[in-house]
Amino acid sequence: MLARERGAAFAADGKGINNVLAFPGLFKGALAARVTRFSDQMLMAAADAIAQLARPDELVPDPLDKSVHERVAAAVREAASLQDAADFVRDAAAVRAAASMQDAVGDVMRNVASDARVR
């Protein structure tokens, strides 16, 4: 990485941060709150949770720390309930689909973590 070669303390693109640290918790929190869209408050809650989980000597928390996704999900869920912007999904089929998606996200994250430990 050119940035690291030139002395950067940290080098990552926005996609890597979003995909690994933000999205799993964002989706899990949104599904738990049964919202149909993300609000700015939910996105800021996720960003704040990620920032608070970083150790003092780090810019971001360890991406393999399972508690990161849980804390981001809790922050997103709380933000959704506080702003009263949760458009609850009333349709039973949509609720089943959301639960299935949540299970699939969990499976993917477990595979990613498992693959990372193997390397």
Long-range contacts (C-beta under 8 A, 24 or more apart in sequence): 9-59, 10-59, 10-60, 12-60, 17-50, 17-60, 20-63, 20-112, 21-50, 21-60, 21-61, 21-63, 21-68, 21-72, 22-46, 22-47, 22-50, 22-72, 24-69, 24-72, 24-73, 24-105, 24-109, 25-49, 25-68, 25-69, 25-70, 25-71, 25-72, 25-73, 25-75, 25-76, 26-72, 26-73, 26-76, 27-101, 27-102, 27-105, 28-69, 28-70, 28-72, 28-73, 28-76, 28-102, 28-105, 29-72, 29-73, 29-74, 29-75, 29-76, 29-77, 29-79, 29-80, 30-76, 30-80, 31-98, 31-99, 31-101, 31-102, 32-73, 32-77, 33-76, 33-77, 33-80, 33-81, 33-86, 34-86, 34-87, 34-88, 34-89, 34-95, 34-98, 35-80, 35-85, 35-86, 35-87, 35-88, 36-87, 36-89, 37-87, 39-79, 39-80, 39-83, 39-85, 41-79, 41-80, 41-82, 41-83, 41-85, 42-76, 42-79, 42-80, 42-83, 44-79, 45-75, 45-76, 45-78, 45-79, 46-72, 46-75, 46-76, 48-75, 49-74, 49-75, 64-113, 64-116, 64-117, 66-113, 69-109
